[in-house]
Amino acid sequence: LAASAQNILPEPEEIVGLVHNDLTRQFISLNVFATLCYARFDLEQGHLVLVDCGHTKPVYFRRRTGTCELLQGDNMPLGFSEQESYRQVVFPLEAGDMIVFYSDGVTEARNLAGAFFGIDRLMEIIHAQQYLEPQHLIDAICSEVRAFTGAETWADDLTCVVVRLAET
């Protein structure tokens, strides 16, 4: 990478491109793929750089407007095509904003009737519990999934990471 020679971090899309170059042939030969969400927070510039490779779409809670939206790019998962070119997208951030990363085990958890927990339910929890500290928000999400499914264990992983930008 030319950027690293100058002691500057390479762009996220460059890093994902290198991973793609190293792994894709192996993934294709094994008939597997991997989703990935690479996020870099640039607090000096006030933005998030995201390379979305088919992973679940992070939820962005915008503090100023009190709204949730999904962040997404349009890249394929790693291992789909050797010709894939990965591109990053940039989203503005402000103090108090929150990004929630989660695995599909959250949104695809099912209740006894077979209904999915879903993204809308997740965004409702984030909005309703927006003032909680990140760890407490994660606990609230897990509790809601547990209550929804009626189970103490899940068929899939239940992973959640919450990043909140400090208030200035």
Number of C-alpha atoms within 10 A of each C-alpha: 12 9 11 10 9 9 8 10 13 14 17 19 19 18 16 22 17 13 12 22 16 11 16 22 16 13 18 15 9 10 10 13 18 15 14 17 19 15 17 14 17 12 12 6 9 13 15 18 18 22 27 27 23 18 21 21 20 21 22 22 23 20 20 10 8 11 15 19 13 14 16 21 18 13 18 19 21 26 22 17 15 14 9 16 13 22 18 21 16 16 13 13 21 17 15 17 22 22 23 21 18 21 17 17 19 25 18 18 21 21 16 10 7 10 12 16 19 16 17 11 15 19 20 13 15 24 16 12 16 19 12 13 13 19 13 13 21 20 14 16 21 16 13 17 26 18 12 16 20 13 13 9 10 15 10 12 13 18 13 19 14 17 16 18 16 10 9 6
